[in-house]
Amino acid sequence: MKNMPRGIPRDPSVKRTILHRLKIVRGHLNKVIKMVGEGEYCVDVLHQSQAVQKALRGVDNLILENHLKTCTTDAVKKGREEVIDEMVEIFKKVG
């Protein structure tokens, strides 16, 4: 996307929240890796893996919300409606 501000997010507090959540996810993922390595019960591994995936979806939602409220809104106000196509592509990948 041309002329779009890069970097997420503009608000430092949102960035801190995203990084904090990602570090928590990393810790949980490390636990899943350890569980697999130690031969833990499959169902227990699946529960932990599902928790990691749910946490990542939460991070994705936070990033998306921030992007829609800032970058996308600003771009549409400036007449750059190509950001709508960008968002459509994101939702296609999710669905």
SEKETI-489495 format. One record per residue (C-alpha): residue number from 1; residue in one letter; x negated, y, z negated. Coordinates in steps of 0.25 Angstrom, whole numbers. Each point is the difference from the previous one (the first is absolute). Example, Ala and Ser with C-alpha at 12.3 -4.5 7.8 and 13.67 -1.06 7.14 Angstrom:
% SEKETI-489495
+-----+---+-------+-------+-------+
!   k ! r !     X !     Y !     Z !
+-----+---+-------+-------+-------+
!   1 ! A !   -49 !   -18 !   -31 !
!   2 ! S !    -6 !    14 !     2 !
+-----+---+-------+-------+-------+
% end
This chain:
% SEKETI-489495
+-----+---+-------+-------+-------+
!   k ! r !     X !     Y !     Z !
+-----+---+-------+-------+-------+
!   1 ! M !     0 !     0 !     0 !
!   2 ! K !    -6 !    13 !     4 !
!   3 ! N !    -1 !    12 !    -9 !
!   4 ! M !     6 !    -7 !   -12 !
!   5 ! P !    -7 !     2 !   -13 !
!   6 ! R !    -8 !   -13 !    -4 !
!   7 ! G !    -2 !    -6 !   -13 !
!   8 ! I !    10 !    -5 !   -10 !
!   9 ! P !     6 !     7 !    -8 !
!  10 ! R !    -2 !    15 !     0 !
!  11 ! D !     5 !     0 !   -15 !
!  12 ! P !   -11 !    -4 !    -9 !
!  13 ! S !     9 !    -6 !   -10 !
!  14 ! V !     7 !    -9 !    10 !
!  15 ! K !   -14 !    -4 !     5 !
!  16 ! R !    -4 !    -4 !   -15 !
!  17 ! T !    13 !    -8 !    -1 !
!  18 ! I !    -2 !    -8 !    13 !
!  19 ! L !   -14 !    -3 !    -4 !
!  20 ! H !     4 !    -4 !   -14 !
!  21 ! R !    10 !    -9 !     6 !
!  22 ! L !    -9 !    -6 !    10 !
!  23 ! K !   -10 !    -3 !   -11 !
!  24 ! I !    10 !    -8 !    -8 !
!  25 ! V !     4 !    -7 !    13 !
!  26 ! R !   -15 !    -4 !     2 !
!  27 ! G !    -1 !    -5 !   -14 !
!  28 ! H !    13 !    -9 !     2 !
!  29 ! L !    -6 !    -5 !    14 !
!  30 ! N !   -13 !    -3 !    -7 !
!  31 ! K !     8 !    -9 !   -10 !
!  32 ! V !     7 !    -7 !    12 !
!  33 ! I !   -14 !    -3 !     6 !
!  34 ! K !    -5 !    -5 !   -13 !
!  35 ! M !    13 !    -9 !    -2 !
!  36 ! V !    -2 !    -6 !    14 !
!  37 ! G !   -15 !    -2 !    -3 !
!  38 ! E !     3 !    -7 !   -13 !
!  39 ! G !    11 !    -9 !     6 !
!  40 ! E !    12 !     6 !    -8 !
!  41 ! Y !    14 !    -5 !     2 !
!  42 ! C !     5 !     5 !    14 !
!  43 ! V !    13 !     6 !    -6 !
!  44 ! D !    -8 !     8 !    -9 !
!  45 ! V !    -9 !     5 !    11 !
!  46 ! L !    12 !     3 !     8 !
!  47 ! H !     7 !     8 !   -11 !
!  48 ! Q !   -13 !     8 !    -2 !
!  49 ! S !    -2 !     2 !    16 !
!  50 ! Q !    15 !     5 !     1 !
!  51 ! A !    -3 !    10 !   -11 !
!  52 ! V !   -12 !     5 !     8 !
!  53 ! Q !     9 !     2 !    12 !
!  54 ! K !    11 !     7 !    -7 !
!  55 ! A !   -10 !    10 !    -6 !
!  56 ! L !    -6 !     2 !    14 !
!  57 ! R !    14 !     3 !     5 !
!  58 ! G !     1 !    10 !   -11 !
!  59 ! V !   -13 !     7 !     4 !
!  60 ! D !     5 !     0 !    14 !
!  61 ! N !    13 !     6 !    -4 !
!  62 ! L !    -7 !    11 !    -8 !
!  63 ! I !    -9 !     3 !    12 !
!  64 ! L !    11 !     0 !    10 !
!  65 ! E !     9 !     9 !    -9 !
!  66 ! N !   -12 !    10 !    -1 !
!  67 ! H !    -2 !     0 !    15 !
!  68 ! L !    14 !     3 !     3 !
!  69 ! K !     1 !    11 !   -10 !
!  70 ! T !   -13 !     7 !     4 !
!  71 ! C !    -6 !    -4 !    14 !
!  72 ! T !    12 !    -4 !     7 !
!  73 ! T !     9 !    12 !    -5 !
!  74 ! D !   -11 !    10 !     3 !
!  75 ! A !    -2 !    -6 !    14 !
!  76 ! V !    15 !     0 !     4 !
!  77 ! K !     1 !    15 !    -5 !
!  78 ! K !   -12 !     3 !     9 !
!  79 ! G !     7 !    -7 !    12 !
!  80 ! R !    -8 !   -12 !     0 !
!  81 ! E !    11 !   -10 !     1 !
!  82 ! E !   -10 !   -11 !     5 !
!  83 ! V !    -1 !    -3 !   -15 !
!  84 ! I !    14 !    -6 !     1 !
!  85 ! D !    -5 !   -11 !     9 !
!  86 ! E !   -12 !    -3 !    -9 !
!  87 ! M !    10 !    -2 !   -12 !
!  88 ! V !     9 !    -9 !     9 !
!  89 ! E !   -13 !    -9 !     3 !
!  90 ! I !    -2 !    -1 !   -15 !
!  91 ! F !    14 !    -4 !    -3 !
!  92 ! K !    -1 !   -10 !    12 !
!  93 ! K !   -12 !    -7 !    -7 !
!  94 ! V !     7 !    -1 !   -13 !
!  95 ! G !    13 !    -6 !     5 !
+-----+---+-------+-------+-------+
% end
